[in-house]
Amino acid sequence: MEENREVEALRQRLLEEVYAGGFSGLGAMLLDEAEIRAAGPEELERIARRYGVS
């Protein structure tokens, strides 16, 4: 159960990054929203590394 919370916290953090980037003029970041929402734990880790989020 704790792992699930951590996964969802990471998902939320990545979505916040995407939204912040989108609203600051980097609209292409919003394209990653669907990928983040559908991603499993391992894929979220890969996306987090891509964004520099730990």
Secondary structure, DSSP 8 states (H G I E B T S, - for coil): -HHHHHHHHHHHHHHHHHHHHHHTT-GGGGGGHHHHHH--HHHHHHHHHHHT--
